[in-house]
Amino acid sequence: MGSITEQHSTDQQALLDAQLELWHITFAFIKSMAFKSALQLGIADAIHCHGGTATLTQIATKAALHPSKTPNLRRLMRVLTVAGIFSIAKNSSDDDGGDHVYGLTPASRLLVGSSQNLTPTLSLILNNTFVSPFLDLGTWFEHELPATDLPLFELSHGKNVWDVFGHDPSISHLFNAGMVADTRFLMDIAIKECGGVFQGISSLVDVGGGHGAAAQAISVAFPDIECTVLDLPHVVATAPACAGLSFVAGDMFQAIPPANAVFLKWIMHDWGDSECVTILKNCKKAIPPRDTGGKVIIVDTVVGAGPPNLKNRETQVMSDLFFMIVNGTERDEQEWRNIIFEAGFSDYKIIPVLGVRSIIELYP
């Protein structure tokens, strides 16, 4: 019988640990691409439709894979189980000829069903449109940064991200579906964990609110709030009718309809500081003074806030690099403070209750 004997001196082990760290970082993109394949193939749905556990053959059949790919599927599932996306256990039955069954984990349960399904959001982030610009990241850093320097996204695709959304129906649909899915997931938690931020508000404008998922969640939870969604004309034109909501076509850089409160979810990280100051100044013009209940409610990342663990911190800073491709940024508290006060607000409060993201209240 063979055996593995591990004997390393302290110095040699340190070298091997350092090499492992570099290899782990180098191969990290494989995990993302394996996960992207799982989304594309509907592996979580295949497991879910078999009652929460499925053999390799059952997954392959449901995903309509060619039988010759089953051995390769095993290797894909090995990556996804080691990553914690799916679970794996010994098969107690030989009916399928397989020796393992795969199950859903808390993470992959967020890829099935309708109310908390994050598949559209994750598919958007992993779409080639957003992944491919990173292949030129090193080259982009070598260029001088003039005032007219192109964002990495525009350098890669020849047009800015908003032009792509406005003129490519498939990407626009993917974006809207991704935002709706994220909003449905997050707003349910936000209202349960911090519903007090919406109490006492008589009217609210959801700026850049897309198809109204956030405003609808607020309207259902607080029916006394008159909710309006502001977005660009091509977005409003395709928005479904929602009871209790009104849609206004406009531009947040020009003007925001007056309301008791302005709501911005996952908007500010798309823009640089000067653009954000312009948006916030328009928000301030739209709301009444603080003593009559006026405020701005932002849902976005505050780098360094939230759970004090490595995964949270790493996700925040990777998200910052992701939004850099459109000249956006994730901000730490000092960076948020700078743009908040430059826009003329008197105070703010950060409520870190949404994992990697926080609720930020601004007061005029």
C-alpha positions as CSV (number, residue, x, y, z in Angstrom):
1,M,0.0,0.0,0.0
2,G,1.3,3.4,-0.9
3,S,1.7,6.3,1.5
4,I,2.6,9.9,1.6
5,T,5.2,11.1,4.0
6,E,5.6,14.8,4.5
7,Q,8.9,16.0,6.0
8,H,10.0,19.6,5.4
9,S,12.4,21.8,7.3
10,T,11.0,25.1,8.6
11,D,12.8,27.1,5.9
12,Q,11.7,24.9,3.1
13,Q,8.1,24.8,4.3
14,A,8.1,28.6,4.4
15,L,9.2,28.7,0.8
16,L,6.5,26.2,-0.2
17,D,3.9,28.1,1.8
18,A,4.9,31.3,-0.1
19,Q,4.7,29.4,-3.4
20,L,1.2,28.1,-2.5
21,E,0.0,31.6,-1.7
22,L,1.1,32.8,-5.2
23,W,-0.4,29.8,-6.9
24,H,-3.6,30.2,-5.0
25,I,-3.9,33.8,-6.1
26,T,-2.9,32.9,-9.7
27,F,-5.6,30.2,-10.0
28,A,-8.3,32.3,-8.2
29,F,-9.8,33.2,-11.6
30,I,-10.5,29.5,-12.2
31,K,-12.9,29.5,-9.2
32,S,-14.8,32.4,-10.7
33,M,-15.0,30.8,-14.1
34,A,-16.1,27.5,-12.6
35,F,-18.8,29.3,-10.8
36,K,-19.8,31.2,-14.0
37,S,-20.2,27.8,-15.7
38,A,-22.4,26.5,-12.9
39,L,-24.6,29.5,-13.4
40,Q,-24.7,29.0,-17.1
41,L,-25.5,25.3,-16.8
42,G,-28.1,25.7,-14.1
43,I,-26.4,23.2,-11.8
44,A,-28.0,24.6,-8.6
45,D,-31.5,24.3,-10.3
46,A,-30.6,20.8,-11.4
47,I,-29.9,19.8,-7.8
48,H,-32.9,21.7,-6.5
49,C,-35.3,20.0,-8.8
50,H,-34.1,16.6,-7.6
51,G,-35.2,17.5,-4.0
52,G,-31.9,19.1,-2.9
53,T,-29.5,16.4,-3.8
54,A,-28.5,14.9,-7.1
55,T,-25.9,12.5,-8.6
56,L,-23.5,13.6,-11.3
57,T,-25.6,11.8,-14.0
58,Q,-28.8,13.6,-12.8
59,I,-27.0,16.9,-13.0
60,A,-25.6,16.2,-16.4
61,T,-29.0,15.1,-17.7
62,K,-30.9,18.1,-16.3
63,A,-28.2,20.5,-17.7
64,A,-28.4,18.7,-21.1
65,L,-24.7,17.9,-21.2
66,H,-23.3,15.4,-23.6
67,P,-22.6,12.1,-21.8
68,S,-18.9,12.3,-22.8
69,K,-18.6,15.4,-20.6
70,T,-19.6,13.7,-17.4
71,P,-16.0,13.0,-16.3
72,N,-15.2,16.6,-16.8
73,L,-18.3,17.6,-14.9
74,R,-17.0,15.6,-12.0
75,R,-13.9,17.8,-12.0
76,L,-15.9,21.0,-12.2
77,M,-18.0,19.8,-9.2
78,R,-14.9,19.0,-7.3
79,V,-13.8,22.7,-7.6
80,L,-17.3,23.9,-6.7
81,T,-17.5,21.7,-3.6
82,V,-14.1,22.6,-2.4
83,A,-15.1,26.3,-2.8
84,G,-18.2,25.6,-0.7
85,I,-20.8,26.3,-3.4
86,F,-22.1,22.8,-3.3
87,S,-21.8,19.9,-0.8
88,I,-20.8,16.4,-1.5
89,A,-21.6,13.1,0.3
90,K,-21.3,9.4,-0.3
91,N,-24.2,8.0,-2.3
92,S,-26.2,5.5,-0.3
93,S,-27.7,4.0,-3.4
94,D,-26.0,2.4,-6.4
95,D,-29.1,2.9,-8.6
96,D,-27.3,5.7,-10.6
97,G,-24.0,4.0,-10.7
98,G,-22.4,7.1,-9.1
99,D,-20.5,7.2,-5.7
100,H,-21.4,10.7,-4.7
101,V,-24.4,13.0,-4.4
102,Y,-24.2,16.7,-4.5
103,G,-26.3,19.1,-2.4
104,L,-27.1,22.8,-2.0
105,T,-25.2,24.9,0.6
106,P,-26.4,28.2,2.1
107,A,-24.6,29.9,-0.7
108,S,-26.1,27.9,-3.6
109,R,-29.6,28.1,-2.1
110,L,-29.3,31.8,-3.2
111,L,-29.2,30.6,-6.8
112,V,-32.6,28.9,-6.8
113,G,-36.2,30.0,-6.3
114,S,-37.6,33.4,-7.1
115,S,-37.6,35.7,-4.0
116,Q,-33.9,35.6,-3.1
117,N,-32.3,34.3,-6.3
118,L,-29.0,36.1,-7.0
119,T,-28.2,34.3,-10.2
120,P,-29.1,37.4,-12.4
121,T,-26.8,39.7,-10.4
122,L,-23.9,37.3,-10.4
123,S,-24.3,36.5,-14.1
124,L,-24.1,40.2,-14.8
125,I,-20.9,40.6,-12.8
126,L,-19.3,37.6,-14.5
127,N,-20.5,38.5,-18.0
128,N,-17.7,38.7,-20.6
129,T,-18.5,42.4,-21.1
130,F,-17.2,43.1,-17.6
131,V,-14.6,40.4,-17.3
132,S,-12.7,41.1,-20.5
133,P,-11.5,44.6,-19.6
134,F,-9.5,43.2,-16.8
135,L,-7.2,41.4,-19.3
136,D,-5.9,44.9,-20.1
137,L,-5.6,46.1,-16.5
138,G,-1.8,46.1,-16.4
139,T,-1.5,47.9,-19.8
140,W,-4.0,50.5,-18.6
141,F,-1.9,51.3,-15.6
142,E,1.1,52.0,-17.8
143,H,-0.7,54.9,-19.6
144,E,-0.4,58.5,-18.4
145,L,-3.6,59.8,-16.8
146,P,-4.7,62.9,-18.6
147,A,-8.0,64.5,-17.9
148,T,-9.5,62.7,-20.9
149,D,-8.1,59.3,-20.0
150,L,-10.6,56.6,-21.0
151,P,-12.0,54.2,-18.3
152,L,-10.8,50.7,-18.7
153,F,-14.3,49.6,-19.9
154,E,-14.4,52.2,-22.6
155,L,-10.8,51.4,-23.7
156,S,-11.8,47.8,-24.1
157,H,-15.2,48.2,-25.7
158,G,-14.9,51.5,-27.5
159,K,-17.9,53.1,-25.7
160,N,-18.8,53.8,-22.1
161,V,-20.8,51.4,-20.0
162,W,-24.0,53.6,-20.1
163,D,-23.9,53.7,-23.9
164,V,-23.7,49.9,-24.0
165,F,-26.7,49.6,-21.6
166,G,-28.6,52.1,-23.7
167,H,-28.0,50.5,-27.1
168,D,-27.5,46.8,-26.5
169,P,-30.9,45.3,-25.5
170,S,-29.4,42.0,-24.3
171,I,-26.9,43.7,-21.9
172,S,-29.6,46.2,-20.8
173,H,-31.9,43.3,-20.0
174,L,-29.1,41.5,-18.1
175,F,-28.3,44.7,-16.1
176,N,-32.0,45.4,-15.2
177,A,-32.5,41.7,-14.2
178,G,-29.3,41.8,-12.1
179,M,-30.3,45.0,-10.3
180,V,-33.8,43.8,-9.6
181,A,-32.5,40.5,-8.2
182,D,-30.0,42.2,-5.9
183,T,-32.6,44.7,-4.8
184,R,-35.2,42.1,-3.9
185,F,-32.6,40.3,-1.8
186,L,-31.1,43.3,-0.1
187,M,-34.2,45.4,0.6
188,D,-35.9,42.5,2.4
189,I,-33.0,42.5,4.8
190,A,-32.6,46.3,5.0
191,I,-36.3,46.8,5.9
192,K,-36.2,44.0,8.5
193,E,-32.9,45.1,10.0
194,C,-33.2,48.9,9.7
195,G,-36.7,49.8,8.8
196,G,-36.6,52.8,11.1
197,V,-34.7,54.8,8.5
198,F,-38.0,54.9,6.4
199,Q,-40.3,55.7,9.3
200,G,-41.8,59.2,9.3
201,I,-41.2,59.7,5.6
202,S,-44.2,60.9,3.6
203,S,-42.6,60.8,0.1
204,L,-39.5,59.3,-1.4
205,V,-37.7,59.4,-4.8
206,D,-35.6,56.3,-5.7
207,V,-32.9,57.8,-7.9
208,G,-31.6,55.5,-10.6
209,G,-34.2,53.0,-9.3
210,G,-34.4,51.1,-12.6
211,H,-37.6,49.0,-12.7
212,G,-38.7,50.0,-9.2
213,A,-37.8,46.9,-7.2
214,A,-36.5,49.0,-4.2
215,A,-39.3,51.5,-4.3
216,Q,-41.9,48.7,-4.5
217,A,-40.3,47.0,-1.4
218,I,-40.5,50.3,0.5
219,S,-44.0,51.0,-0.7
220,V,-45.3,47.5,0.4
221,A,-43.6,47.8,3.8
222,F,-44.6,51.4,4.3
223,P,-47.8,52.1,2.3
224,D,-48.1,55.6,3.6
225,I,-44.9,56.6,1.7
226,E,-45.5,58.1,-1.8
227,C,-42.8,56.5,-3.9
228,T,-41.4,57.8,-7.2
229,V,-38.7,56.2,-9.4
230,L,-36.3,58.5,-11.3
231,D,-34.3,57.0,-14.1
232,L,-33.2,57.6,-17.7
233,P,-35.9,57.6,-20.4
234,H,-34.9,54.3,-22.0
235,V,-35.1,52.6,-18.6
236,V,-38.5,54.1,-17.6
237,A,-39.8,53.2,-21.1
238,T,-39.3,49.5,-20.3
239,A,-40.3,49.5,-16.7
240,P,-43.3,47.3,-15.8
241,A,-46.4,48.9,-14.2
242,C,-46.2,48.8,-10.4
243,A,-49.0,49.5,-8.1
244,G,-48.3,52.4,-5.8
245,L,-45.3,53.7,-7.8
246,S,-44.9,56.5,-10.3
247,F,-42.0,56.6,-12.8
248,V,-40.3,59.8,-13.9
249,A,-37.9,60.0,-16.8
250,G,-35.0,62.3,-16.1
251,D,-31.3,62.7,-15.3
252,M,-30.0,62.9,-11.7
253,F,-27.2,65.2,-12.9
254,Q,-29.8,67.7,-13.9
255,A,-32.5,67.6,-11.3
256,I,-34.3,65.3,-8.9
257,P,-38.0,65.6,-8.2
258,P,-38.8,67.0,-4.7
259,A,-39.6,64.6,-1.9
260,N,-39.2,64.1,1.8
261,A,-36.3,61.7,1.2
262,V,-34.1,60.6,-1.6
263,F,-32.9,57.0,-1.9
264,L,-29.8,55.9,-3.8
265,K,-29.0,52.2,-3.9
266,W,-25.8,51.1,-5.5
267,I,-25.5,54.3,-7.5
268,M,-22.6,56.3,-6.1
269,H,-19.9,53.7,-6.6
270,D,-20.4,54.1,-10.4
271,W,-19.1,57.7,-10.3
272,G,-16.1,59.7,-9.4
273,D,-16.1,62.3,-6.6
274,S,-17.0,65.3,-8.7
275,E,-20.0,63.5,-10.2
276,C,-21.1,62.3,-6.8
277,V,-21.0,65.8,-5.4
278,T,-23.2,67.0,-8.2
279,I,-25.7,64.2,-7.5
280,L,-25.7,64.9,-3.8
281,K,-26.2,68.6,-4.3
282,N,-29.2,67.8,-6.5
283,C,-30.5,65.5,-3.7
284,K,-30.1,68.3,-1.2
285,K,-32.1,70.7,-3.4
286,A,-34.9,68.1,-3.6
287,I,-35.5,67.6,0.1
288,P,-36.7,69.8,2.9
289,P,-34.6,70.9,5.9
290,R,-33.6,68.3,8.5
291,D,-36.0,69.6,11.2
292,T,-38.9,68.7,8.9
293,G,-37.6,65.2,8.1
294,G,-35.5,65.8,5.0
295,K,-32.7,63.3,4.4
296,V,-30.9,61.2,1.8
297,I,-30.7,57.4,2.3
298,I,-27.8,55.7,0.5
299,V,-27.1,51.9,0.3
300,D,-23.6,51.3,-0.8
301,T,-20.2,50.0,0.4
302,V,-18.2,51.7,3.1
303,V,-14.8,50.1,2.9
304,G,-13.7,49.0,6.3
305,A,-17.3,48.9,7.7
306,G,-19.2,45.7,8.4
307,P,-18.1,42.4,9.8
308,P,-14.4,42.5,10.8
309,N,-13.2,39.5,8.8
310,L,-10.9,39.0,5.9
311,K,-13.6,37.8,3.4
312,N,-15.7,40.9,4.0
313,R,-12.7,43.2,3.6
314,E,-11.4,41.4,0.6
315,T,-14.8,41.5,-1.1
316,Q,-15.0,45.3,-0.5
317,V,-11.6,46.1,-2.0
318,M,-12.2,43.7,-5.0
319,S,-15.5,45.4,-5.6
320,D,-13.6,48.8,-5.6
321,L,-11.3,47.5,-8.3
322,F,-14.2,46.1,-10.2
323,F,-15.9,49.5,-10.4
324,M,-12.6,51.2,-11.3
325,I,-13.1,50.0,-14.9
326,V,-16.0,52.5,-15.3
327,N,-14.1,55.2,-13.3
328,G,-16.2,54.4,-10.2
329,T,-15.0,53.7,-6.7
330,E,-15.9,52.1,-3.4
331,R,-15.2,54.6,-0.6
332,D,-14.0,54.4,3.0
333,E,-15.6,56.6,5.6
334,Q,-13.2,59.5,5.1
335,E,-13.8,59.5,1.4
336,W,-17.6,59.4,2.0
337,R,-17.2,62.3,4.5
338,N,-15.4,64.4,1.9
339,I,-18.1,64.2,-0.7
340,I,-20.9,64.5,1.8
341,F,-19.6,67.7,3.3
342,E,-18.5,69.1,0.0
343,A,-22.1,68.7,-1.2
344,G,-23.3,70.8,1.7
345,F,-24.7,68.3,4.1
346,S,-24.3,68.9,7.8
347,D,-24.1,65.4,9.2
348,Y,-24.3,61.7,8.3
349,K,-24.7,58.3,10.0
350,I,-23.3,55.0,8.8
351,I,-25.3,51.8,9.7
352,P,-23.3,48.7,8.7
353,V,-26.1,46.1,8.7
354,L,-25.9,44.8,5.1
355,G,-22.8,42.7,5.0
356,V,-20.3,44.3,2.6
357,R,-22.6,47.2,2.2
358,S,-24.1,49.8,4.6
359,I,-26.9,52.2,4.9
360,I,-25.8,55.8,5.0
361,E,-28.1,58.6,6.2
362,L,-27.3,62.2,5.1
363,Y,-28.9,65.2,6.8
364,P,-29.1,68.7,5.2
